[in-house]
Amino acid sequence: MVTCRICSSDKVEKFLELGPTPLANSFLSESQLTGKEEEFPLDLCLCPVCGLVQLGYVVPPEKMFRNYLYVSSTSKTLSAHFVQLAAEIVEMVPKGSLVVEFASNDGTLLKNFAGTGIKALGVEPAENVAKIAVENGVETICEFFNEESAKAIAVERGRAAAIIGTNVFAHVPDLHGLLNGVGALLADDGTLVLEFPYLADMVGKLEFDTTYHEHLSYFAVAPLVRLFDMHGMVIVEARRTTMHGGSLLLFVKKTAGGARQGQSVDALLEMERASGLADISAMNAFAAKVHSLKDGLVGLMREIKSQGKTVAAYGAAAKGNTLLNYCGLGKETIDFIADKSPLKQGLYAPGNHVPVVPPEEIMARKPDYVLILAWNLADEIMTQLSTYRAGGGKFIIPVPEPRIVA
């Protein structure tokens, strides 16, 4: 039985099944290809009480995050976004204060606080990624962020003027435990800064492949208003961004400090009510469109292969593995996946077992088409591959509907 991780209701309704799927970041070495991969249900559900969209099955965090192959620094778009976000936070907090980022990855965001007079601390559970951050000069504690670790930081270093979580809040199995930790560490006048994919964009742009086992929650504003209220907190500003196909950037403060809900929050709540984001009928309609997208993409790929054309993919992103495995696309269709991350190169994508190679292989092997799996970075990728494009190479962008870009 699924229990809502915000309101604890047991009335949660399933609306989209993507099938038994391996963990999206569990890339394989060649020696592991003959073994049996662990698979877990990948189903989306809606809580009719609070409106939270969430996974129906939770994989233990230790299976996903102690050794992690995603690093933020491989994307120029994300790195540039972090420069701007860090600058905004520097202006927001007093000099000499502490800023803490949980799930700080390789320190791509926190390195921007160097030389600003702000003390920055990362909390990152993945040992391999935390090591990279430390080597890059970003002080990092290798722990999960929770009430226990937050209290320990508060005792040792004092309260934080800002706590940041980018593209991680949706990964948290125990939202109440995390916010208990925020409450223990955040100064009474401090700010919690969160950014994560927005359910309105996921549904409106058919971004179903942002569904994978790490993403436990798919947030709209309405259930978050309820969640933060339960912890004596309020959203003072909600801002839509273009990151990851459409995200929300939230600034949250403690109500004890006199904070009140901002007008930007009210506007998004009204939009969500009009869009029916908390209605199972809207979610069922979304699921039907996902099935149609699958049929369209599979049909397009079959047509291309029937013409004797070659296809590679770009971006060994988690969303790409969801898309390939749900659509049943593997080595018989895609020759290789190019990716900039050295951590993934030389490995094989989970489930479909397509090999991951450096981006230089695209020009070396000149496939007729490149399927852009990291479609949220399509412009950046097509710019990187301008020489390939000038030579007649074509791109396939799968979301929100499969299309070819020459």
N, C-alpha and C positions, 0 to 999 in steps of 0.2 A: 504494500500500500504506500502511495506517495503522500507525504505530508508537506504542506507548504512551508517553505523555510522562512517566511515572514510571519504569517498569522497562525500557522500550525493547523490549518484546516485539512481535513482528510477527504474533501470533496473535489480534489484536483482532477481535471478532465484531460485525457490525451487527445491530441488533434493531428500530430504528424509523426509518422514512424519512418526513420531513415535506415532502419535495419541494424543487425548486429555489426559492430564496427570496431576495428582496432583503435587504440589511442592515436590521435592525430599527429603527435610528435614522437611516436615510438618507431623511429627509423631503424632499419635493420642493417647489420653487416652481412657480407656475402655468406659467411658461415651460418648465419641464422635463418637463411631463406628456406631451408629444408625442415625447420622446426615448426611447431604449431603456434600460431599467434593467438594471444588472448583477445577475445572480442567481447564487447559489452553493448547492451541495448542503447540506442540513440533515439530517444523519443522526446518530443516537445509536449508540454502539458500547460494548461491554464488553470489558475486558482480563481474560481468564480467569486470568492469572498473579497480578496484584496487586489486581484488583477495581475498577479505576478505570473509571467511565463517562465517556465523552468524545466530542467531535465527531469525525467521520471526515474533515472537511475544515477546514483552518485558513485563514482570511482574514488577509492581512497586517495587523498592528496599525495601521500608518499609514493604512490605508483607513478604519478605524473610529474612531480616537481623537484625531486631530489637530484635528478640529472636531466637537464633541460637543454634543448637544442635551438630554442629561439633566442636571438639577441637583437636588441632594438637598433643597434648601430648600423645594421646592414641597409636600412632605408634612409635615403637622404631626405625624403619628405617628412618622415617621423622625426628625424634629428633636428630639422629646421623648426618644426612645430615645438619641440621641447625647448629650443633656444628662446622662443617667444614666451612660452609658458613660464619658464624659469625667471625671465626678466620681469614678468608681471608679479610673480610671487616675491621677488626681491623688493619691489616697490611696496608690497603689501605688509611686509613684516619688519620689525625693528632691527637695526644693525646689532650684531652680536647674538641674535636669537638662534634657536635650533629649528631646523627643518628636517623632517623625517619622511622618507619615502618607503612604503612597504611594497614588496615584490619589485625591488629597484633594478632588477636585471643586471646588465653590464655597466650601469652607471651613466648611460647616455644622457639622462635628464640631470642628474645630480652634479655631473662634472661642470655644468654651467654656473654653479654657485661658487666655484673657485675664484678667489680674489674679490668677492663681493662683501665680505665682512659677515656673511651668514655661515653658521656651522651646519654642514649637511651630513646626514647619516642615512645609509641604506640598510634595509632589512630584506634579505633575499634568501629563500630556502634552498635554491639549487646550488650545490657546492661548486660545480664547474663554472657556472656563470658568476657567482659571487667572487670567485678567484680572479676572473677577468676584470671585474670592477676594481678590486683591490690593486691589481697590477696597473690599472689605469689611474691610480691615485685617488679613488673614491672610497672613503671609509665605509665598510660594509660589515654587518653582522650576519652570519649565515644561520638564520632562524626563520620559522614561520612567524608572521606577525599575529599575535593574539593577546588576550588579556594579560597572560603571564609575562610574555616578552615585553609588552608595552610598559607594564609596571616596573620591570627591571630597568628599562631605559630611563623612565621618569626618576627613579631613585638615584641612578648613577649620573644622569646628565641634566635633570630638570625637565620642566614641561616644554612642549614644542609649540612654537608660534604657528606652524603649519604642518599638517600631515598630508601626504600626497599619495594617491593611488591611481596610476594610469593604466587602463586596459587590464585591470586585475580584479576590480570589485565583483565583476560577474563570475570570477573563478572561485569565490569564497563559499565553502559549504556551510559555515556557521556565521551567518551575517550578524547575529546578535552578539556572538563572542568577539567578533572583530570590532564592532562598535563599542562594546565594553572596554576593549583595549584602547580605542580612540578616546573614549571618555576619560580613561586613566592618564593618558599621556598628553592630551591636547590642553593647552592653557585655556582659561575660562573665556578669554577674548580671542582665542586662536581660530584658525580656519581649516576645515577639512576640504581638500581639493580632490575631486574624483572625475575621471574621464573613462567612458566605456561606450560600447556600441549601443545605439538607441533603437528600441523596439519599433518605433514609428518608421525609421529608415529601413530596418530589416523587412518589415511587412510591406511597406510602400514600394521598395525597390527590389523585392523578391530575393533578398540576400540570405537565403536559407542556409548557405554553406558556412555562415558564421556559427552554425550549430556544431559543436564538438564537445567531448566529455569535459574538457577544461572549463568551458563556459557553462556554468550551472544555471545562471539566471540571465534573463533577457528583459532588461528593465525599461518600463515606462516611468513617467514621473509620479503618477498616482500612487502606486504601491510604495514608492520610496518616501513620499510624504508621510505615509502611515508608519513606515519603519523608523524614520528618524525621530518622529514624535514619540515613539516608544522609548527612545533613548535621550529625551530632552534636547533634541536638536531640530534645526529647521533649515531648509534650503533658502538661502538669501538671493541666490542668482542661479539661473539655469540657462546655459548657452549652447546652441547647436553648433557643431563643428563638422568639417568634412572628413575627419580622420576615420580610417577603417570603414569607409563606405557610408559614414554618417554616425556621429557620436554625440553624446551629451557631456558637457563640461559643467560640473556642479561646484558651487561654493557653499559650504554648509557650516553653520555656527551653532554654539550652544544657546538655548533659549534663556538660560540663567544670566547670560550677559546682555539680555535685552534684545536679541536678534528677532526679526520678524520675517515672515515669508515674503519674497520679492514678487513684483508684478510680472517678471519674466516667467516665474513658476505658474502663476495664475493663467497666463496666456497659453502655456503648453498643456495645462490641465484641461482647458476648454477645447483645445484642438484634439486631445486624446478622447474626450467624451464624444465629440462629433465624428471621430474616425472609428469608434467602436473597438478600441484596443483592448478593452476588458470583456469583450463579448465573444463567446465560443463560435458564433456564426461567422464572425470576421476571421477568426483563426482557421476555421474549416475552409473558408474560401481561399485563404492564403495557401493552405496545404494542397488544394486542388490545382492552384497555379504552379506550385513546385513540381507536382507530378507532370504537368504539361511541359515545363521547362526541361525536365529530364528527357521526355520523349523527343523534344526538339533538338537538344544537343546530341543525343545518341544518333538520331537520324542524320544530322549534319555530318557527324564524324564518319558514319558508315558510307555516306555519299562520297566524302573526300577520299577515304581509303579505297573505295571501289574504282576510283579514277587513277589509282596507283600512286597517289601523292603521299608524302611523308609529313609526319606531325611530331613536333617536340612541344614541351610545355615550359613555362617560365614561372618560377616562384614555388618552391617546395613549402608553401605555407600550410598551416593546419586546415584552413578553409579549402585549400586545393585537394587535400586528402579526403575531406568529407565529400566534395563534389565528385571526385573520381570514383570513390568506393560506392557511393549511392548510385551513380550512373553506370557502374560496372565497366569502367574504362581502365585498361591496364596496358601491359607490354605489347599486346597484339595491335594496339591502336597508337600508342605514344612511345616514341623511341627513347626519350630521356627527358628529365626535368632539369633545367638549368637554374642554379641558385647561387647567390653571392656569398652565402654563409659557409666558411670552411668547415664548420661543425657538421654540416649535412652532406657535403661533397664526399663522394666515395661510398655513400650508403644507399639504401633502397627504401622507397616510400612504403609506409605500412599498408598492408592489404593488397595494393595493386602491384607492388614490387618493381616499380619503374625506377631505374637507376638515376641518382642525382649527380650532376656534373657541374663544373664551373661554367659561367656564362660564355666564355670564349668558344665553347663547343658549338654554339649556334653558328658562328661564322665559319668554323672549321668544317661543319657537316652540312650547313645550308639546307635545313628542312624547308619544305614548301610552305608550311604553316607553323605558327607558334601559338599554342593555346595559353592565354594569360590566366594562370590560376590565381595569382595575386592581383585580381582585377581592380582592387582599391588603389593600386599603384600603376595602373595601366599607362597613364601619361608618362610617368617617370621611366617605365620599362621601355616603352616605344621610343622614347628619346635616347635611351642607352643603346637601343638596337637600330638607330637611324641608318647605319650602313647596310644592315641586313634588309631593312625596308626599301632603301634606295635600289638594292639589287633585285627587287621583285618579291621579297618575302612578304607574306601576309600574316595577319594576327586574327585570332579568334577570341572574342571577349564573351564569356558565357552568361553573365548576369547583367541586367535583369532578363534579357532574352539573348540567346545565342546569335552573334552577328560577326561578320567578317569585315576586317578593316584592312584595306590595301595600302 
